[in-house]
């Protein structure tokens, strides 16, 4: 399997050593994207028509083995694995999801609420079953959150290194 994290891009070379032009079927490109949905985009590319991997010699014995503006004809299967909420991953969720968590725990701590009868583990389980985007956090908000977290981690690491250097001089 090819494992992709959000925002990652991969190029894939598919090859067959079968002689003839029926080894792997390609079609002329029909659009900017071969397939596109909320999880993945598959872009057209180039067809390679040679029984030898990466060879410049095509199956016909003349011309170019690389055919531009082609898209793969066949079946690609994929699945998505969503990040699940738990106390350790909580900071990686968006602000609206974190507000949802806070509200749920505030209701649970209120003795007048029916949720007060549930133990923390039940609330954890409920939150664990909620998708990250159910609270309305947009992709861009999540990207901004990740960027801010990385910046903060880099600043913390730089501050710790500076403290270590200062302690070494004492």
N, C-alpha and C positions, 0 to 999 in steps of 0.2 A: 504493500500500500504506500501511497504518497501522502504524507501527513503535512497539512498546511495549517498555519496559524492565521488568524485574521490579518488581512493586508498582504500576505506573502504571495509571491508569484513564482511559478515553476514552468519551465519549458520541458516538454517531454518528446523524446525521440522514440518512435515506434518503428520497428524494422522486422522484415520477414526475409528469409533466405530463399523462399519459393521463387522459382523462375517463372516469368510471364507477368502479365499486367493484372492478375486477379489476386495477388498476394494480400495486399491491404487496399481497401477501396477508399478513394478520395473523391471529392466532388469539387466543382468550382465554388469559390466563395460566393455566398449569397448576401452577406451583410457584414457589418463591422464585428459582430459577435456570432459565433456558432451556437452558443447556448448562454443564457443569462437569466439568473434569478436572484433572490435576496441572499443566497449563500455562496454562489460561485459564478464566475464568468469564464467561458471557454472561447478563446479567440482563434480565428483561422491562422494557418501558418503555411508551411511548405510541405509538399509531398516529395518523398525520395523514392525514385523508381529504379532501384538497383538491387540485385540479390546480395551484393557485398556492402556491408555497413559503411556508411559515409563515403562510398565510392563516387567518383565523378562520372563514371561510365554507366549510362542507363541500360535498361534491358534490351533496347533496340540496337545497341552497338554504336550509335551516333547521337550527337546533341548533348544536352545537359540532363543529368539525373535529377536535378532539383527543379521542381515545378512550383512557381510562386502562386499565391492567392488560392490556396486549397484548404479544404476543411475535411476532417476525418468523418467517414461515414461508418457508423458502428455504434456500439453501446458502451457507455462509460457509467460505472456505478459509483456513487459517492454517498457519504453520510456526514452528518454534523454532530459534534459532541459539544454540548453547551456547558459552560462553566456553571457549577452549582454553588449556591450560597451556603456558606458555613461561617462560623466566627473567624476562621483564619483567612478566608477569601473576601470577607465583608468590605475591606477597603478598596477592592478592585471593582466594586459595583458603583453605579452612578449615584448622583445625589438624590434623585427621586426614588430610587430603590432603597437607599439608606433611610430616607424619610418614611417609606413604607415599613421598614423594619422597626424603626423607632416608634411609629404609631401602633404597630401590632404589639410591641412589648409594653407600651404605655397602657393599652387596653387590657393586656393580661395582668398588669400590676394593679389595676383598678378593681376593687372588690365588688363593685356594682356591675361589672361586665361579665357576661357569660364566659369570656375567654380566661377569666381569672381561675377557672377550674382546671385549666390545662397546665401541665408542667412545662418548664423551659424546653425540654427535649421535643415535645409536640410542636411547639412554635418553631424550633429549629428545623424539624422535619417539614413543616408547612412551607417555610421559607426556602428550604432546599429544593422543593418541587416547583418553585416559581422560576420562570425563565427570566434572564437578566433584563429583557426589554419590556416586560409586562407593566412596569411602572412608568413607562414612557420615556426612558432615557434614550436619546438618539445616538446613532453611531458617532457623530461628530463630538458629542458631549463625552462619550467614552474615550475617544482618541485624545481629547483635551485633558481628561483626567489622567490618562496614562502618561502623557507628556509631562504634566505637572508633577506626577509621582516620580518619574525618572529624574527630573530636574532637582526635586527635593532630595532624592537619594544621592545624587552627585554632589549637591551642596553639603549634605551631611557627611559624606565620605571625605570631601575636601576639608571640612572643619575638623574631623577626627584626625586626619593626617597632620593638619597644622598643630593641633593640640599635642600629638605625639612628638612632633619636631620640637615644640616648645618645651615639653617635659624632658626631652633628651638633653637640652642645654642647661637644665637646672641642676 
